[in-house]
Amino acid sequence: MSDHTTQLLTEPLTGEDARLAALHAALVDRASAESAVDVTYRLVDSPVGSLLLAATESGVVRVAFETEGHDRVLESLGSSVGSRILRGGDRLDPLARELDDYFAGRRQGFDIPLDLRLARGFRLTVLRHLGEIPYGSTESYGEVAVASGSPRAVRAVGSACATNPLPIVVPCHRVVRSDGSLGGYLGGLPAKERLLALERAA
């Protein structure tokens, strides 16, 4: 992946730079409309740090915490989804708005289309169940295993949560240990604590 693809714009653009940025955005939109792009992505700020959002034609395929390494996530998407990756376009605007509403306490779920191609088998079954855990509630790993049809697969549930490609949107933060302690979290325990506290306060 080229440096140009992953370069972040950190200062306001003026003159020729602004014109080039507008041209780039138009090209991204055009390429997306013509299916010439496998993945588009953008970065958004949030109360749990910078989040990388990525989408395909089918829907949002990845939400990644900064602790995961955004460059590594983009490289992984290049291998697993497709190498034609561009930053920009408006494909991720709906998710960005829904995340803003979620963190502001105005939204309890997400309505955007999801592309779950990065999860298969039992992991996919677990992810589908996670969306059924009510906002502000939690379930233990064991309860999720039972609900997913494999009562003994507690460790597999933990693995599915740890590799969830769509954290926050698919709420693996609502899964805790049977004794009520938090367990692990892809974005780090402070992020998990913050998400649970946000939902409890609503």
N, C-alpha and C positions, 0 to 999 in steps of 0.2 A: 504494500500500500504506500502511495506516494506521500511525501511530506505535505504536499498541497492539499491532499484529501483530508488530512487530519488536522490541518492548521486551524487554530482558533482565532477568531477576530476579537481583539481585546480593546480596541480603541474605535471611537466613532469615525466613519469614513467620510471623506469629502472629495469633491472634484472627480478626477479620473478614477480613484479607488472606488468611489460610490457608484460610478457608472459601470465599472467592471463587476462590482458586487451585484448590481441589479441584473446585469447580463447573465452572471452565473446563476442567480435565482431563476431567471426565465428559462435557462437551459435545463436546470434541474426539473422544473415543472414540466417542460416539454418532454424530456427524457422519461419522466415518470408516466406521463400520459401515453407515451409510445411503448411502455414496458421495456425500456432500454436500461433501466436501473433495477438491480436486485433488491437493494436496501437503501433507504434514506434514513438519516439520523440527525439528531440535534441534541444539544445539552441544555438542561434547565437547572436553575437553582432551586433548592428546597430546604426545609428545616432539617432534613437529614443529609444534607450535602448535595453536591452536584450529581445529577442523574443523567445518564445517557439513555435516550429513547430511540428505538430503531423500529422501522416498520417495513413490511413488504406490501405488495398489492393486496394480499389477503387480510392484513391487519397488523397490529403491533406484535412484533416478534421478540423484542428484548427490552427490558428495563434494567439498567446496571448501576450499581453504586460506584462511587469514586474508588472505594477500597478494592474493587475488583480489577481496577486498571482499565480505563476506557480504551486505551490503545490495544490491549490484549483482547478485549471484548470485540472490537472491530475486526481484528485479525481472525478471531474465531468465527465471526459471522461470515467473513470472506471465505473461510474453508467450508462451513456447514450450510450456508444459504446461497452465496454467490459473490463473485469478486467485484461486481459492478456496484460499488457503494459510494454514495454522494451525500454530503452534508447539505441540508437545506430543504426547500420545498415546503408545501403546506400540509403534507400528509399527516404530520404529527401535531398539528395545531389543536385538534379536538382533545387529544390526551393531555397536552400541556394545560389546557383550560380545565379539564376535569381534575387534574392533580392540584391546580391552584385552589379549586373549590374544596377538594378533599382536605388539604392542609388548613384551609380556613374554617373547617367544620361545617361547610354548606353541602357536602356530598358524602354519602355513605357507601357508594358502590360506583362501578365504572361501566359505561355503556358502549365503549368503543369496541370494534371488532378485534379479535385476537387471532394470531397465527401461532398455533401450538406445535409447530413441526419440530421444535427442539426437545420435546418430551415425548417419550414413547412408553408403551406397555403400562406397567403398574404405576410408574411415575406420572404418566398422563392421567390415569384414574385418580390418583391422589390430588393432582392439581385441579381436576374438575370438581372434586369434593370441597377443596378449600374455599372455592367461591360460594359455597353454601353455608359456611360458618358465619353467623350473623355479626354484623358490625358491633363492636364493643364486647363481643363474647370471645371465649377461647375454648379450645378442645385440646385434650392431651394427645400425644403421639399414638397411644393405644386406642383412643376413641376414633382417631382418624383411620387407623388400620382396620378397625371393625367396620366403620362406615364405608371403607373402600373395598370390603369383601375379603380381606386377608388378616384376620385377627392377630396372627403371630408375626406379621411383617412390620413390627414396630421400628426396627432399624431401617428398613426400606423406606418407611415414611420419613424418617429423619433424613435419609439420603435424598429423597424427592424434594423435601423442603430446602435442603442445602444447595440443590442444583436448580431450583426454580428459576426459569429464565425471565419471569415477569413478577418480581417481588413488588409489593404494595398493591399492584393491580390484582394479582392473584395472591390473596392475603396469607402467606405462610407465617407472617408474624403473629397470627392468632393461634398458632400451635405451640403448646408449652409442655413441660414435663408433668407427669402425673402428680408430683408433689407441689405443683404450682410454680416452680422455678422456671426461668425463661428458656433454658436450653440454649442452643446455638442460633446464629442468624447470619445470613450471608452479608448483610450490611453492617454487622457488628452489634453487640448487645445494646450500646447506647441508642442506636437507631431503633431497635426493636422496642426498647422501653419507651421511647418517644412516641412511636406509632400507637402502642397500646394506651399510653396516657392520653393521647389525643382523642382516641375513640371512647375511652371511659369518661372523658370530660364533656362529651357531646350530649 
